[in-house]
Amino acid sequence: MCGGTLVIKGSAKDHVGQLLKGGIALVVGSVGDFSGSFMIAGKMVIGGDAGIDLGSSMIAGTIYIRGDYEKLGAKLDKAELTDDDKKFLKELFEKYQVQMKTEEFKKIVPQKEMT
């Protein structure tokens, strides 16, 4: 997916959001293993839980997750939600009539490489 918005008002299986190159993937429910793997850009929003290796080999982009995950992929960090993140999530939820609170989400991003 290189642009646009994919909305899944339920749960998804393994590998959802794999190779995301832009755009937004919103999954209101939970996702399976290796979701968000090899992300190059874009945003993935998960309203439930995730399986193992969430964001595995993720290069860029952002994953927002409300629930728990079994294991993060390598070289990922948890980051604080910014005001821009909260605004993005709030507007996304309003647009697609999703009843979730932005403060319940965690932000996952690739580690910054030291130069």
BAZA-37142 format. One record per residue (C-alpha): residue number from 1; residue in three letters; x, y, z. Coordinates in steps of 0.1 Angstrom, whole numbers, plus 2048, in hexadecimal, padded with zeros to 3 digits. Example, Ala and Ser with C-alpha at 12.3 -4.5 7.8 and 13.67 -1.06 7.14 Angstrom:
2
<1, 'ALA', <87B, 7D3, 84E>>,
<2, 'SER', <889, 7F5, 847>>,
//
This chain:
115
<1, 'MET', <800, 800, 800>>,
<2, 'CYS', <80F, 821, 7F5>>,
<3, 'GLY', <7F4, 83A, 7FF>>,
<4, 'GLY', <7D0, 83E, 80A>>,
<5, 'THR', <7BF, 82E, 829>>,
<6, 'LEU', <7B6, 80A, 82F>>,
<7, 'VAL', <79D, 806, 84B>>,
<8, 'ILE', <796, 7E4, 85A>>,
<9, 'LYS', <779, 7E5, 873>>,
<10, 'GLY', <782, 7C4, 882>>,
<11, 'SER', <7A2, 7B0, 887>>,
<12, 'ALA', <7BC, 7A5, 86E>>,
<13, 'LYS', <7D3, 787, 86B>>,
<14, 'ASP', <7F9, 786, 868>>,
<15, 'HIS', <80D, 79E, 852>>,
<16, 'VAL', <7F4, 7BA, 850>>,
<17, 'GLY', <805, 7DA, 847>>,
<18, 'GLN', <823, 7C8, 839>>,
<19, 'LEU', <838, 7DD, 821>>,
<20, 'LEU', <823, 7FC, 828>>,
<21, 'LYS', <832, 817, 813>>,
<22, 'GLY', <81B, 833, 81C>>,
<23, 'GLY', <7F7, 83A, 825>>,
<24, 'ILE', <7E5, 82E, 844>>,
<25, 'ALA', <7DA, 80B, 84F>>,
<26, 'LEU', <7C0, 80D, 86B>>,
<27, 'VAL', <7B7, 7EB, 87B>>,
<28, 'VAL', <79C, 7F1, 896>>,
<29, 'GLY', <7A2, 7CE, 8A4>>,
<30, 'SER', <7C1, 7B9, 8AA>>,
<31, 'VAL', <7DC, 7AD, 891>>,
<32, 'GLY', <7F1, 78E, 88E>>,
<33, 'ASP', <816, 787, 88C>>,
<34, 'PHE', <82F, 79C, 878>>,
<35, 'SER', <816, 7B9, 872>>,
<36, 'GLY', <826, 7D9, 866>>,
<37, 'SER', <845, 7C6, 85C>>,
<38, 'PHE', <85C, 7D6, 842>>,
<39, 'MET', <849, 7F7, 844>>,
<40, 'ILE', <85A, 812, 830>>,
<41, 'ALA', <842, 82F, 837>>,
<42, 'GLY', <81E, 836, 842>>,
<43, 'LYS', <80B, 830, 862>>,
<44, 'MET', <7FB, 811, 870>>,
<45, 'VAL', <7E1, 814, 88C>>,
<46, 'ILE', <7D7, 7F5, 89F>>,
<47, 'GLY', <7BA, 7F7, 8B7>>,
<48, 'GLY', <7C0, 7D5, 8C7>>,
<49, 'ASP', <7DE, 7BE, 8CE>>,
<50, 'ALA', <7FA, 7B2, 8B7>>,
<51, 'GLY', <80D, 791, 8B5>>,
<52, 'ILE', <832, 78B, 8B3>>,
<53, 'ASP', <84B, 7A1, 8A0>>,
<54, 'LEU', <835, 7C0, 89C>>,
<55, 'GLY', <847, 7D7, 884>>,
<56, 'SER', <862, 7BD, 87C>>,
<57, 'SER', <87D, 7CD, 865>>,
<58, 'MET', <86A, 7EE, 865>>,
<59, 'ILE', <87E, 809, 854>>,
<60, 'ALA', <868, 828, 858>>,
<61, 'GLY', <844, 831, 861>>,
<62, 'THR', <831, 82F, 881>>,
<63, 'ILE', <81C, 815, 892>>,
<64, 'TYR', <802, 81F, 8AC>>,
<65, 'ILE', <7F4, 802, 8C1>>,
<66, 'ARG', <7DA, 804, 8DC>>,
<67, 'GLY', <7DE, 7E0, 8EA>>,
<68, 'ASP', <7FB, 7CA, 8F2>>,
<69, 'TYR', <814, 7B9, 8DB>>,
<70, 'GLU', <825, 797, 8E1>>,
<71, 'LYS', <847, 7A4, 8D4>>,
<72, 'LEU', <854, 7C2, 8C1>>,
<73, 'GLY', <86A, 7BD, 8A3>>,
<74, 'ALA', <88F, 7C6, 8A6>>,
<75, 'LYS', <89B, 7EA, 8A7>>,
<76, 'LEU', <87A, 7FA, 8B0>>,
<77, 'ASP', <873, 813, 8CC>>,
<78, 'LYS', <855, 81E, 8DF>>,
<79, 'ALA', <850, 844, 8DC>>,
<80, 'GLU', <83A, 85D, 8ED>>,
<81, 'LEU', <81B, 869, 8DB>>,
<82, 'THR', <81F, 88C, 8CF>>,
<83, 'ASP', <803, 8A6, 8CB>>,
<84, 'ASP', <805, 89F, 8A6>>,
<85, 'ASP', <801, 87A, 8AC>>,
<86, 'LYS', <7E3, 880, 8C2>>,
<87, 'LYS', <7D3, 897, 8A9>>,
<88, 'PHE', <7D9, 87E, 88C>>,
<89, 'LEU', <7C9, 862, 8A0>>,
<90, 'LYS', <7AB, 877, 8AC>>,
<91, 'GLU', <7A4, 882, 888>>,
<92, 'LEU', <7A7, 85F, 87A>>,
<93, 'PHE', <790, 851, 894>>,
<94, 'GLU', <776, 86C, 88E>>,
<95, 'LYS', <778, 868, 868>>,
<96, 'TYR', <772, 842, 86A>>,
<97, 'GLN', <75B, 843, 888>>,
<98, 'VAL', <772, 82E, 89E>>,
<99, 'GLN', <76C, 831, 8C4>>,
<100, 'MET', <78F, 831, 8D3>>,
<101, 'LYS', <7A3, 849, 8E9>>,
<102, 'THR', <7C4, 856, 8DC>>,
<103, 'GLU', <7D4, 855, 8FE>>,
<104, 'GLU', <7D0, 82F, 8FF>>,
<105, 'PHE', <7E9, 82A, 8E2>>,
<106, 'LYS', <80E, 823, 8E2>>,
<107, 'LYS', <825, 82F, 8C6>>,
<108, 'ILE', <83F, 818, 8B6>>,
<109, 'VAL', <85A, 825, 89F>>,
<110, 'PRO', <87B, 819, 890>>,
<111, 'GLN', <89A, 820, 8A5>>,
<112, 'LYS', <8AE, 83E, 899>>,
<113, 'GLU', <8D1, 834, 88D>>,
<114, 'MET', <8EE, 846, 89D>>,
<115, 'THR', <905, 857, 884>>,
//
